[in-house]
Amino acid sequence: MQDAARRAVREFVARGAHRDRVSAAADRVITAHRDALDRLGE
């Protein structure tokens, strides 16, 4: 039972770290391509 709980916590933390990296990458893309994104939205 404890192994399952530890595994669940590790997976939860890993998903959070992945989510943070994806969010940071999306922010960089948005910043780098803001002009093109704005033109696409018009």
C-alpha positions in Angstrom: 0.0 0.0 0.0 2.8 2.4 0.8 4.5 1.7 -2.5 1.3 2.6 -4.3 1.0 5.9 -2.4 4.7 6.7 -3.1 4.2 6.0 -6.7 1.1 8.1 -6.9 2.9 11.0 -5.3 5.9 10.7 -7.6 3.6 10.6 -10.6 1.7 13.7 -9.3 4.9 15.6 -8.9 6.2 14.6 -12.3 2.9 15.7 -14.0 3.2 19.1 -12.2 6.8 19.5 -13.4 5.8 18.6 -16.9 2.9 21.1 -16.8 5.3 23.8 -15.7 7.7 23.1 -18.5 4.9 23.1 -21.1 3.6 26.4 -19.8 7.0 28.0 -19.9 7.5 26.8 -23.4 4.2 28.1 -24.5 5.0 31.5 -22.9 8.3 31.6 -24.9 6.5 30.8 -28.2 3.8 33.4 -27.5 6.5 36.0 -26.8 8.6 35.1 -29.8 5.7 35.1 -32.2 3.3 37.7 -30.7 3.1 39.7 -33.9 2.1 36.7 -36.1 -0.4 35.5 -33.5 -1.9 39.0 -33.3 -2.3 39.1 -37.2 -3.9 35.7 -37.2 -6.4 36.9 -34.6 -7.5 39.9 -36.8 
